[in-house]
């Protein structure tokens, strides 16, 4: 059985290919968040632990960095590999790392769980072929001026070597706008849904160039149907050795992860083909429900304060009957009686929570 998404997204002519990075599935029922500092640096182990605690599914672990200027930080190279190894062991999270030339892939072998081909390397066909021969999963970023066809053609160099585990990554393109570092092309997610079965990730960090804009772009990407997110995160962004302005804190990352998990059940089809998949689907829906009920309780608290100030009764039965009728139309499987009982419980609990917030808990209820 397949549960269709509540919100419409672009459809594929074929099922999305599932690509495993370690034990993390990209293109499945959930939306993994791959996060970490722009580059591996001193303290990377602590950075990785902070990312894990924030809810990330995998780590950015780049020891090599292609930079615009020759005198910019280029990464710590092979010296960073022990840091990656310790972070993988301590967190249990797989690592994504970027080679700059074919020879770098051998250096990363055994240390990285997937390869990242950066925007500057999208047209580096020897590197693409070598990545294909590596048999490691490959995250292929779109070049800053590449068309969709050029991007897919670059992926073809990898798959031509027999490696089908390719994830496309939109990271923003160069346009006339200079306020952002790049312009995030959210339409890429919808268009490529119709052109390929490859999973599609989005990197809102490199598109925004400014940390405060990253959460909004991440939400837009997930709502459009992205299969994964790549986000730069640093416990102390201003001390990051590169791209400090676009790195979010672990606290912000945690909010992005929660929002991503909340949106996912609304925009993804769920294949209920096993007890495990059913339980995962229930957990995802329950997480959304409880967060929405928390928001409802907050709104009711404001309403109740207004009613008290105006001398109005706490309950409006006519309004409650309208709510039941409206929600019954949205949930025919539950039936009118169940919807009525559920609404009654929700209203009672929200009103009681608002009263307790204003007056303190009901002593009789506590004693009972």
C-alpha angles and dihedrals in degrees: 000000000000124000109211120221120264092223119055119245132176111284128230124223086221134033116271113265112244115226121191121214099187102310093334115106119211113196096031133106096294132055111235120211115216109198146161141110121319090252138010109263141157108308093030092139091060090044090053092049091051090051091050092050088052089059104258118157099210140011135247104226109172116166092171123056128191106214134186094231124051092221094054122103107284100188131268095268122201090357087072096057095085088051090054092048094051092046092051091050095045097046102029089224123133119243131231115205135177127234117199098196136015094264091059091066091068089050091053094045110119093012103065126053094201138013126239116210105199128218092260090055099047091103095042096109097181088055092047091051092047090050088052092052091049091070088216117129110266128213106202116199120208116250115249093251101024124129121225090256092051090049092051090045089055089052087052091065089059097045091045087068090059098263110127094172099099127143119193115220125201109205103165131280134240113266136154090274115102102178091085125044089241135350113258108228101209090172087070089075093054096042096047090048085069097043106044144017092224114118116250126222127187128213107203093174096069091041095052102037087197124079096220091063097048099084093053093048091046091054091048091051093050092046089052089056106264115171096213143001130226112204132175112228132175130173089226106022096187089061094052111123092228140011091015094159095063100042115108123210121251088253091058091043090055090055091049091050091050092047091048091052090048095051096043098075090052097053106030132077111234121213107215097198101132142025089254093055091047092052092047090051092050091049091050093049092045090053090054093045095052093047091050091048089051089054091046090052090052092052092047089052089058092046092049092051089053092048092049091050090049094045093243125147117264094237131052107195095187090055090048091053089052090052092052092050093049095047094045088061089055095047110039091155091064094049129220097281094052092045090051092051093047092049091049091053093046093049093046093050094045093048091046091049090051092049092049091049089054102036107016126252122321104259093207091054092048091050091046 
